[in-house]
């Protein structure tokens, strides 16, 4: 009788909760010595558009609780030791000039780093990241989100590199004159000849080619052209959820030879099939209504009665494990997209939430060595290899 009762006792909610707490405690301890290097955070854009700050870094509260998802206390709680700050600008409108807005966003990010020298320091190399992390500060790199900002100019690309940009996402949500976007109209079946020149020039500079937001054909073309490892700064696995922003398995397989890294994003619509089905159910419930205004109102009413399900930490972990399974442990990282989305896994709604995903992976049997590669080792290796390619091409 005792033998039959023992498994039941082991599965009691109290003991399960204790096990979860133990994993979370261990995750927090792990992050003290192996801090997160995240691939994508949109704090500079939040500072630009938030009514509190309206582009003023000084007016945006970061020492205390910020209105967005990122501030220094929560970064520390989350175990973040290095961050690619996205200097995103929208690609849909160019009335004021892409370059002007891009320079403003780089300026916001640079002022952010300079205003808090006790918390942040600009990193331009992998060696900088290691040194800054060792000092207890958050190593801060800049990543451009969208090649529209170069306005078809390799000179502009070089200027952005000189200002500290260390990756560029080839497209955002619009197809360019030289590259197809995931959310744009496919015009070139990938990259044009000039698009290939952009990739080659990025290799020569040591700027990492980021393939989040691009079409599958562009992914393949860029990987085929690039002599350096590429990255996906914030994308998940398409085999788990078939979304244009996610990475298909044939591209994941290519990452093995390329040496790049897929930094799995936390965005709910990219990771949760339950959310996707919820969206489809809402569409089916209102698609019979022909008047657009009436349809919007009916959809709003339907959503009030049928709240959107939250993505879960387990769903996020499924994407991370799939990338690991197909591409390999050396090619997976984390790219939260904080302050770029309001739809995040339950418990991970801000940058303090990283320990939850580490704890989940620990429960799934990940070793400390494997987790070390995930949280920072793989992206640091990609940066170092990009620097080596730069040095080789320079010679």
Buried (B, 14 or more C-beta within 10 A) or exposed (E): EEEEEEEEEEEEEEEEEEEBEEBBEBBBEBBEEBBBBBBBBBBBBBBBEBEEBEBEBEEBBBEEEBEBBBBBBBBBBBBBBBBBBBBBBBBEEBEEEBBEBBBBBBBBBBBBBEEBEEBBBBBBBBEBBBBBBEEEBBBBBBBBBBBBBBBEEBEBBBBBBEBBBBBBBBBBBBBBEBBBBBBBEBBBEBBBEBBBBBBBBBBBBBBBBBBBBBBBBBBBBBBEBBBBBBBBBBBBBBBBBEBBBBBBBEBBEBBEEBBBBBBBBBBBBBBBBBBBEBEEEBEEBBEEBEEEEEBEEBBEEBBEEEEBBBBBBEBBBBBBBBBBBBBBBBBBBBBBBBBBBEBBBBBBBBBBBBBBBBBBBBBEEBEEEBBBBBBBBBBBBBBBBBBEBBEEBEE
